[in-house]
Amino acid sequence: MRKVGRNLSEQLDTWNILAKARNEGRLFANIRWPRDPDINEQMKRLHLLLKMKDSAANVPKNLEARRRFRFIV
């Protein structure tokens, strides 16, 4: 039973550290973005998928198709 309590205590400590960092605006302050254009494009696509409510099947990978899709929507 002590092990469960210790794990919960550690998780609470971690949560408090993350909450404090978020409130101070430094949670993701030191992220280094990739310089490779292909990886940057994949990151943009991932961001698009995460912020949209549609499924991944509805988001085309082709840039021209995506542009047309945005124009329609």
LOZA-73678 format. One record per residue: residue in three letters; residue number from 1; x, y, z of N, C-alpha, C in turn. Coordinates in nm, 2 decimals. Layout:
% LOZA-73678
- ala;NUM;X;Y;Z;X;Y;Z;X;Y;Z
...
% end
This chain:
% LOZA-73678
- met;1;0.08;-0.12;0.00;0.00;0.00;0.00;0.09;0.13;0.00
- arg;2;0.20;0.12;0.06;0.29;0.24;0.06;0.34;0.27;-0.08
- lys;3;0.36;0.17;-0.16;0.41;0.19;-0.29;0.31;0.28;-0.37
- val;4;0.19;0.25;-0.36;0.08;0.32;-0.43;0.08;0.47;-0.38
- gly;5;0.09;0.49;-0.25;0.10;0.62;-0.20;0.22;0.70;-0.25
- arg;6;0.33;0.63;-0.25;0.45;0.70;-0.30;0.44;0.74;-0.45
- asn;7;0.38;0.65;-0.53;0.37;0.68;-0.67;0.27;0.80;-0.69
- leu;8;0.16;0.80;-0.61;0.07;0.91;-0.62;0.14;1.04;-0.58
- ser;9;0.22;1.03;-0.48;0.29;1.15;-0.43;0.39;1.20;-0.53
- glu;10;0.46;1.11;-0.60;0.55;1.15;-0.71;0.48;1.21;-0.82
- gln;11;0.36;1.15;-0.86;0.29;1.21;-0.97;0.23;1.35;-0.93
- leu;12;0.19;1.36;-0.81;0.15;1.50;-0.77;0.26;1.60;-0.77
- asp;13;0.38;1.56;-0.73;0.49;1.65;-0.74;0.52;1.69;-0.88
- thr;14;0.52;1.59;-0.97;0.54;1.61;-1.11;0.44;1.71;-1.17
- trp;15;0.31;1.68;-1.13;0.20;1.77;-1.18;0.22;1.91;-1.13
- asn;16;0.26;1.93;-1.01;0.28;2.06;-0.95;0.40;2.13;-1.02
- ile;17;0.51;2.06;-1.06;0.62;2.12;-1.13;0.57;2.17;-1.27
- leu;18;0.49;2.08;-1.34;0.44;2.11;-1.47;0.35;2.23;-1.46
- ala;19;0.26;2.23;-1.37;0.16;2.34;-1.35;0.24;2.48;-1.33
- lys;20;0.34;2.47;-1.24;0.41;2.59;-1.21;0.48;2.64;-1.34
- ala;21;0.55;2.55;-1.41;0.62;2.59;-1.54;0.52;2.65;-1.64
- arg;22;0.40;2.59;-1.65;0.30;2.64;-1.74;0.26;2.78;-1.70
- asn;23;0.23;2.80;-1.58;0.19;2.93;-1.53;0.30;3.04;-1.55
- glu;24;0.42;3.00;-1.54;0.53;3.09;-1.56;0.57;3.11;-1.71
- gly;25;0.50;3.04;-1.80;0.52;3.05;-1.94;0.65;2.99;-1.99
- arg;26;0.70;2.89;-1.92;0.82;2.82;-1.96;0.81;2.67;-1.98
- leu;27;0.69;2.63;-2.00;0.67;2.48;-2.02;0.74;2.43;-2.14
- phe;28;0.72;2.50;-2.25;0.78;2.45;-2.38;0.87;2.56;-2.44
- ala;29;0.93;2.64;-2.35;1.01;2.75;-2.40;1.14;2.72;-2.47
- asn;30;1.20;2.60;-2.44;1.33;2.57;-2.50;1.32;2.46;-2.60
- ile;31;1.21;2.45;-2.67;1.20;2.35;-2.78;1.28;2.40;-2.90
- arg;32;1.37;2.31;-2.95;1.44;2.35;-3.07;1.37;2.28;-3.19
- trp;33;1.32;2.35;-3.28;1.25;2.30;-3.40;1.35;2.25;-3.50
- pro;34;1.31;2.14;-3.57;1.40;2.09;-3.67;1.42;2.19;-3.79
- arg;35;1.54;2.18;-3.85;1.57;2.27;-3.97;1.54;2.20;-4.10
- asp;36;1.52;2.07;-4.10;1.50;1.99;-4.22;1.36;2.03;-4.27
- pro;37;1.35;2.08;-4.40;1.22;2.12;-4.45;1.11;2.00;-4.45
- asp;38;1.16;1.88;-4.48;1.06;1.77;-4.48;1.01;1.74;-4.34
- ile;39;1.09;1.75;-4.24;1.04;1.73;-4.10;0.96;1.85;-4.06
- asn;40;0.99;1.97;-4.10;0.91;2.08;-4.07;0.77;2.07;-4.13
- glu;41;0.76;2.02;-4.25;0.63;1.99;-4.32;0.55;1.89;-4.24
- gln;42;0.62;1.78;-4.19;0.55;1.68;-4.11;0.50;1.74;-3.98
- met;43;0.58;1.83;-3.92;0.54;1.89;-3.79;0.42;1.98;-3.82
- lys;44;0.42;2.06;-3.93;0.30;2.14;-3.96;0.18;2.05;-3.98
- arg;45;0.19;1.94;-4.05;0.08;1.85;-4.07;0.03;1.79;-3.94
- leu;46;0.12;1.75;-3.85;0.08;1.70;-3.72;0.01;1.81;-3.64
- his;47;0.06;1.93;-3.64;-0.01;2.04;-3.57;-0.15;2.06;-3.63
- leu;48;-0.16;2.06;-3.76;-0.29;2.07;-3.83;-0.39;1.96;-3.78
- leu;49;-0.34;1.83;-3.77;-0.42;1.72;-3.73;-0.46;1.73;-3.59
- leu;50;-0.37;1.78;-3.50;-0.41;1.80;-3.36;-0.51;1.91;-3.33
- lys;51;-0.50;2.01;-3.41;-0.59;2.13;-3.38;-0.73;2.12;-3.45
- met;52;-0.74;2.03;-3.55;-0.86;2.01;-3.62;-0.94;1.90;-3.56
- lys;53;-1.07;1.90;-3.57;-1.16;1.80;-3.52;-1.19;1.69;-3.62
- asp;54;-1.15;1.71;-3.74;-1.18;1.61;-3.84;-1.08;1.50;-3.83
- ser;55;-1.11;1.38;-3.89;-1.01;1.27;-3.88;-0.90;1.29;-3.97
- ala;56;-0.79;1.21;-3.95;-0.67;1.23;-4.03;-0.70;1.19;-4.18
- ala;57;-0.79;1.11;-4.20;-0.82;1.07;-4.34;-0.87;1.18;-4.42
- asn;58;-0.93;1.29;-4.36;-0.98;1.40;-4.43;-0.88;1.51;-4.46
- val;59;-0.76;1.50;-4.42;-0.66;1.60;-4.44;-0.56;1.54;-4.54
- pro;60;-0.56;1.60;-4.66;-0.47;1.55;-4.76;-0.32;1.59;-4.74
- lys;61;-0.23;1.51;-4.78;-0.09;1.54;-4.76;-0.03;1.63;-4.87
- asn;62;-0.09;1.61;-4.98;-0.05;1.69;-5.10;-0.08;1.84;-5.07
- leu;63;0.02;1.93;-5.09;0.00;2.07;-5.06;-0.11;2.14;-5.15
- glu;64;-0.11;2.10;-5.27;-0.21;2.16;-5.36;-0.35;2.12;-5.32
- ala;65;-0.37;1.99;-5.29;-0.50;1.94;-5.24;-0.54;2.00;-5.11
- arg;66;-0.44;2.02;-5.02;-0.47;2.08;-4.89;-0.52;2.23;-4.91
- arg;67;-0.45;2.30;-5.00;-0.49;2.43;-5.03;-0.63;2.44;-5.08
- arg;68;-0.67;2.35;-5.18;-0.80;2.35;-5.23;-0.90;2.31;-5.12
- phe;69;-0.86;2.22;-5.03;-0.95;2.18;-4.92;-0.98;2.29;-4.83
- arg;70;-0.87;2.37;-4.80;-0.89;2.49;-4.71;-0.98;2.59;-4.77
- phe;71;-0.97;2.61;-4.91;-1.05;2.70;-4.97;-1.20;2.67;-4.96
- ile;72;-1.23;2.54;-4.98;-1.37;2.49;-4.97;-1.42;2.50;-4.83
- val;73;-1.34;2.47;-4.73;-1.39;2.47;-4.59;-1.38;2.61;-4.54
% end
